[in-house]
Every structure is written in C-alpha cells, then in structure tokens.
Amino acid sequence: YVALVIDLYSRAIVGWETSTVKDTAFVEQRLKMALWRRKHTKRPVDKGLLHHSDAGSQYTSIRYTDTLEIEGLVPSIGSVGD
C-alpha cells in the first residue's frame, strides 16, 4: 500500500508512506512526515487546516482523528459513528 499527503495549493507531495498493511499507524506516519517537512521548510501548517481523506476505517479511527485534533487539523469527513 502507498499513502500520500498532497498539498493541494502547491500540488506537491509532502508526505508518503508504504506498507504491507493498511492500518492507522500506516496513514498516521505519512501525516506526521508531511507536518514535519512543512515545519522544517519554514512553511508550518496553520491550525484549522482542512484535512481531506477517503472514509476508510484507518482515517476515521479514534486514534487518527485524535491525531488530527492534536495537530490542529480539521477532518473533511465525520467518524464512522456519525
């Protein structure tokens, strides 16, 4: 599996990860890479930035939505329980 984070404004791939399983840790790693890269290139992500993903279980998991909240990102989709 391959997961990417794309900055839609610049159309640049800012985070990526590959894995043999598609779980929450897999997609969380590529998000953390994207945030780290933006911070270290002097273009940190502002709080309230919209994070869009599909509705896969790894993106709607409690762990992942908690990570988005901690980082100040707003998910474009609700949780599975909504």
Legacy VTK file of the C-alpha trace (Angstrom):
# vtk DataFile Version 3.0
C-alpha trace
ASCII
DATASET POLYDATA
POINTS 82 float
0.000 0.000 0.000
1.041 3.591 -0.636
-0.399 6.648 1.111
0.353 10.236 0.106
-0.276 13.690 1.542
-0.636 16.254 -1.204
-0.593 19.992 -0.629
-3.392 20.981 -2.991
-2.225 24.589 -3.252
1.288 23.750 -4.449
0.333 20.288 -5.764
3.423 18.926 -4.037
3.591 15.555 -2.320
4.647 16.488 1.202
4.259 13.117 2.937
4.342 9.490 1.866
4.485 6.021 3.356
4.438 2.448 2.090
3.326 -0.634 3.990
2.212 -4.220 3.592
-0.848 -3.482 5.776
-3.233 -0.529 5.696
-3.771 0.344 9.320
-3.949 3.570 11.291
-0.214 3.656 12.044
0.482 3.470 8.299
-1.536 6.580 7.404
-0.532 8.388 10.593
3.160 8.153 9.664
2.685 9.900 6.332
0.697 12.685 8.028
3.456 13.192 10.594
6.043 13.272 7.798
4.070 15.942 5.947
3.728 18.097 9.059
7.416 17.664 9.902
8.511 18.560 6.369
6.344 21.687 6.288
7.676 22.810 9.683
11.312 22.250 8.713
10.972 24.093 5.409
9.693 27.168 7.259
6.125 26.652 5.994
4.308 25.259 9.053
0.677 24.235 8.748
-1.768 26.682 10.324
-4.279 25.484 12.891
-7.661 24.769 11.338
-6.270 23.471 8.047
-8.727 21.120 6.332
-7.516 17.522 6.020
-9.347 15.590 3.314
-9.270 11.797 3.047
-11.490 8.966 1.994
-13.759 7.324 4.572
-11.538 4.297 5.151
-11.514 2.850 8.645
-7.921 3.924 9.265
-8.891 7.584 8.602
-11.995 7.501 10.811
-10.367 5.636 13.701
-10.312 7.292 17.108
-6.511 7.279 17.097
-6.270 9.089 13.748
-8.981 11.650 14.481
-7.296 12.327 17.846
-4.011 12.907 15.993
-5.728 15.384 13.669
-7.173 17.227 16.665
-3.813 17.349 18.460
-2.193 18.781 15.328
-4.984 21.348 14.943
-6.286 19.888 11.673
-9.968 19.643 10.765
-11.125 16.408 9.098
-13.300 16.732 5.991
-15.281 13.653 6.938
-17.023 12.553 10.124
-16.375 9.432 12.127
-17.945 6.082 11.318
-20.302 6.541 14.264
-21.732 9.862 12.957
LINES 1 83
82 0 1 2 3 4 5 6 7 8 9 10 11 12 13 14 15 16 17 18 19 20 21 22 23 24 25 26 27 28 29 30 31 32 33 34 35 36 37 38 39 40 41 42 43 44 45 46 47 48 49 50 51 52 53 54 55 56 57 58 59 60 61 62 63 64 65 66 67 68 69 70 71 72 73 74 75 76 77 78 79 80 81
